[in-house]
């Protein structure tokens, strides 16, 4: 079984716990079954190291003293332009042996495994997400105690690492966890909580970051401000002010979601060019949403209404099983249509309308 974001959410307590506690509480869990090594294991790092173009700051070594890129990356320049970069493997290995950590920022741009999980995370959270990976060979700590300005999900893919986590930040923060993460463990650390990771030997872990702005967060902020206001005889009321605030806030949140859906024109990676210029059979293809965030979907009277990328479109409601998969950040195979009670011609006609509207990406399946 391939690792999915649903597995991660289930390990952290399920969707109800996630919605209630994500961004506010430490969550810990373990992926007990399934294979994650194909998408997040040592082989992924090996693939990245062999194929990356080594763009600045995408792959780097973090160490003390500082490892300067020029000492472990060889660069060829012709006519003032960089035409080739390559690893100085001897220097790279020596740095790792002496305690450096290999950091791959935005690793989703370099391998399909973390890219797929990042996409599923974005669709689940409805917010931009990113993924970095950290590989080390020794017991050194490359970063020390620090806090991040975003919520983080950590997945230990290989080996183990010792973590210390504080609730809050600074000298008065309370230490709430000191334990080793082992392969298959997954944790969530809220934004602004201090943490420190120290190697216990060869280790590979991934961090998925997201800036979460849920309606619940907005409501809590507004209500906290309302309840903490300086209360005087003039500001007291019988609850009408609070009701008005909640009503206005709910309206603003809904309007913001609609505007974001219409204006979020950033597409996910992928291109269905052949289907844009000529009629090509969908045989052997993979299908997924083109938008980076989930569309607004409404199922009524046997029809599915879809609004995304500034476009509104209605298709046959019997496509709902696929629409649900796409809206979870997953892809479907055109050949796997057992759950769709339509003829092949009806399916292809619906796909045509979605592709022409720019809402669906169609890719050759591997």
C-alpha positions in Angstrom: 0.0 0.0 0.0 1.4 3.4 -1.0 1.5 6.1 1.7 -1.2 8.7 1.3 -2.0 11.8 3.3 -5.1 10.0 4.7 -2.7 7.5 6.3 -0.9 10.4 8.0 -4.1 12.1 9.2 -5.4 8.7 10.6 -2.1 8.2 12.4 -2.4 11.6 14.1 -5.9 10.7 15.4 -8.2 11.1 12.4 -9.8 14.0 10.7 -11.9 15.1 13.7 -8.8 15.3 15.9 -6.9 17.1 13.1 -9.6 19.7 12.7 -9.8 20.3 16.4 -6.1 20.2 17.3 -3.9 20.9 14.3 -1.9 24.1 14.8 -2.7 24.2 18.5 -1.5 20.9 20.1 1.3 18.4 19.7 0.1 15.3 17.8 2.0 12.0 17.6 1.3 8.8 15.8 2.8 6.0 13.7 2.1 4.6 10.3 1.8 0.9 11.1 1.2 -0.5 7.7 2.1 0.3 4.1 5.2 1.1 2.3 6.6 4.7 2.3 10.1 3.9 1.2 9.3 4.2 -2.5 8.1 7.7 -2.0 10.2 9.0 1.0 13.0 6.5 1.6 16.8 6.6 1.0 16.2 5.7 -2.6 14.4 9.0 -3.1 17.4 10.9 -1.8 19.7 8.8 -4.1 17.5 9.7 -7.1 17.5 13.4 -6.2 21.2 13.5 -5.8 21.7 11.8 -9.2 19.2 13.9 -11.2 18.9 17.4 -9.6 20.4 20.4 -11.4 21.6 21.7 -8.0 19.8 25.0 -8.1 21.0 27.4 -5.5 19.5 26.8 -2.0 17.5 23.8 -3.1 20.0 21.3 -1.9 22.6 22.4 0.6 24.7 21.2 3.6 24.0 22.6 7.0 26.9 22.3 9.4 29.1 24.1 12.0 31.4 25.4 10.8 29.6 26.5 7.7 30.0 24.4 4.6 30.3 26.8 1.7 28.7 25.5 -1.5 31.9 26.1 -3.5 33.6 23.4 -1.5 31.2 20.6 -2.3 29.7 21.8 -5.7 31.7 22.0 -8.9 30.5 24.8 -11.3 31.4 25.3 -14.9 30.9 28.7 -16.4 30.9 29.6 -20.1 30.4 33.1 -21.4 29.5 34.4 -18.0 26.7 31.8 -17.6 26.6 28.7 -15.4 26.3 25.8 -17.8 26.8 22.8 -15.4 26.9 22.0 -11.7 28.0 18.7 -10.2 28.8 17.3 -6.8 32.2 17.0 -5.4 31.4 13.7 -3.9 34.5 13.3 -1.8 33.9 16.6 -0.1 30.2 15.9 0.3 30.9 12.6 2.0 33.5 14.1 4.4 31.0 16.8 5.4 28.3 14.2 6.1 30.8 12.0 8.1 31.8 15.0 10.2 28.2 15.9 11.2 26.7 17.9 8.4 23.0 17.6 7.5 21.9 17.3 3.8 18.9 19.6 3.3 16.7 19.3 0.3 14.4 22.4 0.2 11.2 22.1 -1.8 11.9 18.4 -2.4 8.6 18.1 -4.1 10.1 19.8 -7.2 12.7 17.0 -7.4 10.8 13.8 -6.9 7.2 12.6 -7.5 6.9 10.9 -4.1 7.0 14.0 -1.9 5.3 16.0 -4.7 2.2 13.7 -4.5 2.0 13.9 -0.7 2.5 17.7 -0.8 -0.4 18.0 -3.3 -2.7 15.8 -1.1 -1.8 18.0 1.9 -2.6 21.2 0.0 -6.0 19.8 -1.0 -6.7 18.6 2.6 -5.6 21.8 4.2 -6.8 24.1 1.4 -3.6 26.1 1.9 -0.2 26.2 0.2 2.2 23.6 1.5 5.8 22.6 0.9 8.1 19.8 1.9 11.8 19.6 2.9 13.9 16.7 3.8 16.9 16.3 6.1 19.4 13.5 6.0 22.3 13.0 8.4 24.8 10.2 9.3 25.9 11.2 12.8 24.7 12.3 16.2 25.2 16.0 15.6 22.5 18.6 15.6 22.7 21.0 12.6 20.1 23.6 13.7 19.8 23.8 17.4 16.7 24.9 19.3 14.4 27.0 17.2 10.7 27.7 16.3 9.1 27.8 12.9 6.6 30.4 11.6 4.3 27.7 10.3 2.6 24.4 11.4 4.7 21.3 10.6 4.1 17.7 10.1 7.3 15.6 10.5 7.6 12.1 9.1 10.6 9.9 10.0 11.3 7.7 7.0 14.6 6.1 7.8 16.6 5.5 11.0 15.8 7.6 14.1 16.3 11.0 15.6 16.0 12.4 19.1 13.6 15.3 19.5 12.9 17.9 22.2 9.8 20.0 21.9 8.6 22.9 24.0 5.1 24.4 24.2 5.7 27.9 23.1 9.1 29.6 22.6 11.7 31.2 24.8 13.3 30.5 28.2 9.9 30.2 29.9 8.5 27.6 27.4 7.5 24.2 28.9 9.3 21.1 27.7 6.5 18.7 26.6 8.2 16.0 24.7 11.7 14.4 24.7 11.8 11.2 22.7 13.2 9.4 19.6 11.3 9.3 16.4 11.7 6.0 14.6 10.9 5.0 11.0 7.1 5.3 10.4 6.6 7.8 13.2 4.7 11.0 12.3 4.3 14.1 14.5 2.7 17.5 14.3 4.4 20.5 15.9 2.3 23.8 16.1 3.6 27.0 14.8 5.8 28.9 17.2 6.8 26.0 19.3 10.5 25.5 20.0 12.0 22.2 19.0 15.4 20.6 18.5 16.4 17.5 16.6 19.6 15.5 17.3 20.9 12.6 15.2 21.2 9.1 16.7 22.9 7.7 13.6 21.9 7.6 10.0 18.5 9.4 9.7 16.2 10.7 7.1 13.1 12.7 7.9 10.7 15.0 6.0 8.9 18.1 7.1 5.6 19.2 5.5 4.9 22.9 6.3 1.7 24.8 5.8 0.3 28.2 6.8 -3.2 27.3 8.0 -5.9 29.9 8.1 -9.1 28.1 8.9 -12.5 29.7 9.5 -12.2 28.4 13.0 -9.0 30.3 13.5 -10.5 33.5 12.1 -13.5 33.1 14.4 -11.4 32.5 17.5 -9.2 35.5 16.8 -12.2 37.8 16.4 -14.1 36.4 19.4 -11.0 36.6 21.6 -10.6 40.3 20.6 -14.3 40.9 21.3 -14.2 39.1 24.7 -11.0 40.9 25.8 -12.1 44.4 24.9 -12.2 47.0 27.7 -15.8 46.6 29.0 -17.7 49.6 30.1 -21.3 50.5 30.6 -21.3 51.7 27.0 -19.9 48.5 25.6 -22.1 46.0 27.4 -24.9 44.5 25.5 -27.4 41.6 25.7 -25.5 39.5 23.1 -26.8 41.2 20.0 -23.3 42.6 19.3 -21.8 39.1 19.5 -24.5 37.7 17.2 -23.8 40.4 14.7 -20.1 39.8 14.8 -20.5 36.0 14.2 -22.9 36.6 11.3 -20.6 39.1 9.7 -17.6 36.9 10.2 -19.3 33.8 8.7 -20.3 35.9 5.7 -16.7 37.3 5.3 -15.2 33.8 5.5 -17.6 32.4 2.9 -16.9 35.4 0.6 -13.2 35.0 1.0 -13.4 31.4 0.0 -15.3 32.2 -3.1 -13.0 35.0 -4.1 -9.9 32.7 -3.5 -11.4 30.0 -5.7 -12.1 32.4 -8.5 -8.7 34.2 -8.3 -6.4 31.3 -7.5 -5.2 30.8 -11.0 -2.0 29.0 -10.0 -2.1 25.6 -11.5 -0.6 22.4 -10.3 2.3 20.9 -12.2 1.3 19.1 -15.3 0.2 19.8 -18.8 -2.4 18.1 -21.1 -1.1 19.7 -24.3 -2.1 17.0 -26.8 -5.7 17.2 -25.6 -5.6 20.9 -26.2 -4.6 20.8 -29.9 -6.2 17.6 -31.2 -8.6 14.8 -30.2 -6.6 12.1 -28.5 -8.1 9.0 -26.8 -8.0 9.0 -23.0 -6.8 5.4 -23.0 -3.9 4.9 -20.6 -4.1 8.3 -18.9 -4.2 9.7 -15.4 -6.7 12.5 -14.5 -6.5 15.2 -11.8 -7.5 18.7 -11.1 -5.5 21.5 -12.7 -6.0 24.0 -9.8 -3.7 24.0 -6.8 -6.5 24.1 -4.3 -9.8 22.1 -4.3 -12.7 23.6 -6.3 -16.1 24.5 -4.9 -18.2 21.4 -5.6 -22.0 21.0 -5.2 -23.9 17.8 -6.0 -27.6 18.3 -6.7 -30.4 16.9 -8.8 -28.0 14.4 -10.4 -25.5 17.0 -11.5 -22.1 18.0 -10.2 -21.4 21.8 -10.2 -17.7 22.7 -10.2 -16.3 26.2 -9.7 -12.5 26.6 -10.0 -9.9 28.8 -11.7 -12.6 31.4 -12.4 -14.7 28.8 -14.3 -18.1 27.3 -13.4 -19.1 24.0 -15.1 -21.7 21.3 -14.6 -21.2 17.6 -15.4 -23.1 14.4 -14.9 -23.5 13.6 -11.2 -22.4 10.0 -11.8 -18.8 11.3 -12.1 -18.9 12.1 -8.3 -16.6 9.2 -7.3 -13.9 10.6 -9.5 -14.6 14.2 -8.5 -14.2 13.2 -4.8 -10.9 11.6 -5.5 -9.6 14.6 -7.5 -10.8 16.9 -4.7 -8.7 15.0 -2.2 -5.6 15.7 -4.2 -5.5 12.3 -5.8 -5.5 11.2 -9.4 -7.6 8.5 -11.1 -6.8 6.2 -14.0 -9.1 6.5 -17.0 -9.0 2.7 -17.3 -10.3 2.3 -13.7 -13.9 3.3 -14.4 -15.7 0.5 -12.5 -17.2 3.0 -10.1 -18.5 5.3 -12.8 -21.9 4.0 -14.1 -21.6 5.7 -17.5 -20.6 4.5 -21.0 -17.1 5.1 -22.3 -18.5 7.7 -24.7 -20.3 9.5 -21.9 -17.2 9.5 -19.7 -15.0 10.9 -22.5 -17.5 13.6 -23.3 -17.5 14.8 -19.7 -13.7 14.7 -19.7 -13.6 16.7 -22.9 -15.7 19.5 -21.3 -13.5 19.6 -18.2 -10.3 19.6 -20.2 -11.5 22.3 -22.6 -12.5 24.4 -19.5 -8.9 24.1 -18.2 -10.1 22.4 -15.0 -8.6 18.9 -15.6 -5.1 17.7 -16.3 -4.6 14.6 -18.4 -1.3 12.9 -18.2 0.2 9.7 -19.6 0.1 7.1 -16.9 3.5 5.5 -16.1 
